[in-house]
């Protein structure tokens, strides 16, 4: 199994050209949804939401605000990972309400940690919260890329896009969200020359430091 996982990770690459005729099945899409939801986040607060786009006309509108990258038009689906713009005491309290509901944990056991988080987040400036939330989005991206590799779903993570124009087009501000990272998913085109390139990585011994 370990060998299979490594082979899948070697198989994946940032797909440059998708086959627009191939679509993800509902089963594959469901796996990506669940994987996103199961991503680890700091304190388990999940300050994230993911927009899934499949409408051809809408995907076409994304191209000029994604530095003219055709991947967003030709991919089966475009996943837009977003962060919550408001992480306040109510948001944190809602999280602990969910803990009580799912785990039946007595509130008095949770109260000290809840109070700590409410106090900690109330002291953070908006730029600190943005950095923290963005870090959580990249955790989700990494998780999705690994799952895509295991499921043999081609993917291309995209930072080269205009977040403000994405937010406007998708009306994210009204949803209390802001776009952070884009992930195009689908299946590679047979003539995408990049699929045959050797993966360029440093040696394991260069990036791993073992300390006894």
C-alpha positions, 0 to 999 in steps of 0.5 A: 500500500505504501508503494502504491501511495508513492507511485500515485504521488509520482504520477500527479503533476500540475496539469496544464491541459485538461480534456474538456470532454471528461467529467468527474463522476459524482462518486469522485466529486463526493470523495473530494467534498468529504476530504475537504470537510475532513481536513485538519484545521487549527483548533478544529475550527474549520474557517473554510468553505469550498465553492464548486463550479462546473457551469461552462459559461461561468468557468469561461468567465474565470479565464481572464481573471485567472491570468488567462489560464485555460485550465479553469475553463477546460477542467471538469470542476473548479474548486475555490477554497475560501476563508470566513471573513468573520471569526468572532466569539459567536463563530467559536461558540457555534463550534463548541455547540457542535462539539457538545452535540456530536460528542455529548461532552459536558459544556463545563469540561469545554468552557475553559478552552472555549473562553481561551479561544474567544479571548485569543481571537478577540485580541487578533488584528484582522491581518493576523486572522487573515494569515491564520485563515489562509494557512488553514486553506493551504492545509485543505489544498495539500489534503485535496492534492494528495486525495486527487493523486490517490484517486487518479484525479488530475489537478492544478493548484492556481495562485495566479488569479484575482481574488477581488474579481473572483469574490465579485463574480461569485458574490462571496462577500455576501456569503461572508467569504473571500477566495484564497486558492483555486484548484482545477480538477478533472482529467489530463489531455492526452497531448499535455506534454507536461504529463510525461516530464520527469518530476524535479525534486531534490533528493530525500537526503537533502530535504530530510534531517534526522535527529537522534 
